[in-house]
Amino acid sequence: MALVPLADLLQKADQEEYALGAFNCNNMEIVQSIVNAAEAESSPVIIQASQGAIKYAGLNYIIALVRQAAEGTAVPVVLHLDHGTSFEQVMQCIRFGFTSVMFDGSSMPLEENIAQTRKVVEIARVFGVSVEAELGRIGGTEDDISVSDKDALFTDPAEAERFVAETDVDALAIAIGTAHGQYKGEPELDFDRLEEVNRRISCPVVLHGSSGVPDESIKKAIGLGVRKINIDTNIREAFVGAMRKVLNEKPDEIDPRKVLGPARQETTEVIREKIRLFGSSKKI
């Protein structure tokens, strides 16, 4: 199947009140894990590439890997740019075949974020590419992006309403208490804020920094309108943890396939669990 835009899948998810899993990739085995999990669960899926992944693997390699995976499966696959912080990078991803992009202008003043996001949306629409934006700043560190606790700002519902109305984005990532990376304790999400934002805006809500958020909180967030949930840290933990186990048990092992194969399988199982939690299993 050819790669599909995010907006098409979000519409169905919103109608049937489930969330789409958006899983970050860094190499071939993780791409395979994501698609294998989606196939096993008969679920649509979003494969994300961050700035760090693009820098590590190369844009052409990421696109080739994901396109090949999509063409070899019957499940709908979105190729999404995660946290694109420059207009030029977003345009490059659109030009090279991404079907969805995130323009992250959350570090900008509101007026500039609106203006830059609206410009991205206008161009992306021409190519049938979906656009996610961010309002409020999500704490923690993801690749080259780091937001300290003191700089993490929760999303203002009134600003969110204005932002969506003036940009016409397909999805909005908001800050309600999640963070990128590994949590030091259990996160406390501002569900009242989430409910108010969802009531005011016309597009689906995205939850970043969801690895480590308790299952019950995830379910509650979905019930309050979250339709895209980002998972990266849990993937890294599963992948590296499985590799470490093999190497600890067999320190003389030199065959990469015997190290990466178990990592791929463990990652697939973690992603399958997330898909079931998000409610997108058997939705194709």
N, C-alpha and C positions, 0 to 999 in steps of 0.2 A: 504494500500500500504506500502511496506517496505521502509525504509529510503533510500534516494538516494544520490550519491556524488554530490558535488557542481559543479564540472567541466562539467558534462553532461548538467546541466541547464544553465550554463554560455555560453556554445557554442551556444545554441538556442537564448539566449538573445542577444548575440553579432550579430548573423546573422540577427535578426529582430529589433535590435537597441532599446531595452528597458532595464530597470534595474530590478534586483531582490531585493525585500525588505528583509533585514536581521534584525529580531526583537528579542531583548533580553528578556529572560524569567527569572523569579525569583520564581514563584509558579505555582500551578495547574491552577488557574484561568487565569493567563496570557498565559500559554500554550494553554488553551482552546480558549482564545480570538484570538490568532494568527491563529489557525487552522480554527476557525469559520469564520474569515475574509477572509482567503484564499479560503474557500469553497464558500462563498457568492460571491466572485469575480472570481471564477474559475481560480485561480492563483497559480503557484508554489510558494513555500515560504521557507525561511531559518529561523530556530529557533536557536538562539544563547544562549550559556551559558558562562558567564564571570567567572573569578576567584572568584569574590564576590558571584555570584549566586551558584557556586559549593560549596563554603564554607558555605553558608547559608542553602541551601536545601540538600546538599549531592550529590555526583556524581551519586550514584545508583538511587536516587529519580529522578534526572533530566532525566537520561536515560530512566527510566521506564515510566515517564510521557510522554516524547516526543515520545517514541516508541509506546506506547499505542495510542496516538493521531494520529500518522502516519498510524498505522494499521487500524484505524477506518475511514479513509478518502480516497477519490480517487485522491486528489491533491498531487503532488510530494512534499515531505518534506525533507529538509536537516537538520541534527543536527550538528551544527558547534561550535567549541571552539573559543571563542572571546578573543584575547589578551593572548594567552598562552606564558608566558615569560620564562618557563624552559623546557628543553628537556624532563625531566622526566614527567612533567605534560602532555605534548603533547603525549608522548608514552602511558601514562595511558589512555587518552581519546580515542586514536586509539584502544587500547586493549579492552576497554569497549564498543565499538560500535559506536563512533562518525563517521560520514561519511565525515567530513571536519574539518580541524584544522587550526588555525592561529598560526604560530610561530612568535612572535613579538620580533625580535632582534634589533629593531630600536635604543635602547640605547647603542648598541655595536659599536665598530669601524667597518667600512665597511667590511674589510677582515673577521673578526670574524662572522659578520652577514651572509655573504655569505657562509662561511664554515658550520655554524650551520644549516642554512636553507637548504642547499644542503643535509646535513645528514638526516634531517627530511623528505625531499622529497623522498630520496632514499628508506627509510623504508615505508613511507606512500603508495608509489606506489605499493608495494608488496600486500598491503591490499585493494587496490582500493579506498584509502582515498585521498581527494583533499587537497591541501595546499595553504593557503594564507599567505603572508608575508607583512612586512611593511618596508618602506624606507623613511627616514625623520621622524620627531617627531611631532605628533599631540598634540597640547596644551590642557590644561584643566585637569579635574580629572574624572576617571572612576574607581570605586571601589578602589583597592589598588594602582592604577597607577596614578601618578600625574606629569604633565609636565608644568613647569612655562612658562610664555610668553617668557622670555629671552632664555629658552632652546628649544623652539619650532623651528624646522628648516624645511624650505621648501625642498621638494625633488628635488635633482639635476637630470635633464633629462638624462645626460650622465651616471651618476651612476646607474640610473634606468635601462638603456639599458644593462649595464654590469651585473647588479644584476640578471635580468631575464634570460639573456643568460647563466649565470653560475649556476643558481639554478634550472631553469625549473619549477618555481612555476606556479600554476594554476590561481592565482590572486595576484595583488599587491596593497596594501593600500598606498596611497601617501598623503603627507602633502601639501595642497594648500591654507590653510587659515581657515579650519574648526577647531572646538574644541569640546572636550567632555564636557558634562554638559550644564548648562543653559548659554546662551549668555547674555552679558551685553549690547550689541548693535548689529546691523546687521552685520554679517560677510561679508568681502570682499574677494571673491575667486579669485585666480590667474588663470584665464581661459587660458591665453597664455601658462603658465607652464603645465597645464593639457593637452592641445592640443599637446604640444611638447613631453611630456612623452608618451602619447597614440600613437603618430606617431612612436616613437622609440622602444616600447616594443611589444612583441608578445602575451601577455596575457591581460585579461580584468583588468580595473582599479576599485579599491574599494574606496568609499568615507565614511570615518568615521566622527563622530560628526555631523550628518546631521539634528538632531532635531533643529529647529529654523532657518535653512537655508531657505530663501524665495523660494516659489514654482518656480518662474521664473529662479532662479539660479540653482535649481535642474534640471529643464528641459534642461537648457543650458549645464549643466555638463553631462547629459545623451547623449545629442547630440554630445558631444566631447569625448565619449567613456567610461563613467562610467557605469558599469554593475552590481554592487552590492552596495547597500546603507544601511548603518547601522542606526537603530533607537532604542534608549533606553530612553532618557530623556522624549520624548513626551509620551511614554507609562507610565512612572512613574507619570507624571503630570496628565494624564487622569485617571489612576487607583486611585491614592490617592485623587485627586480632587473629584471624584464621591463618594468615601468613606466619605470624609469630609462633603460633602453636606448632605448625609443621616444622619450622626451623628449630624450635626447642626440642621437639621429639626426634628430629633427624638432622642434627647439625652438619652432617656431611653431604646433605642433599644439594646437588648443583643443577638439577633440571628445573628450569623456571616453570614449566608446565605443571610440575608436581607441587609447586608452591602456590602458583596463581590459580590453578584449577579449584582447589578447596576454598580459596578466598572468593572466587566467583560464585561458588555454590552457596556459601554462607551469606554472602551479600544478597543473593537472589531470595533466600528465605526471609531475611529481614525486610526486604522491599515487599514481599508478598504479605507479610504481617501488616505493614503500613497500608497497603491497598485495601485490605479487608477492614481495617480500622476506619479508613476514610469513607468507606461505603461504595467505592467504585467497582468492586468485584462484580462480574457478570452484568456489566452495563454496556456491552456492545452486542 
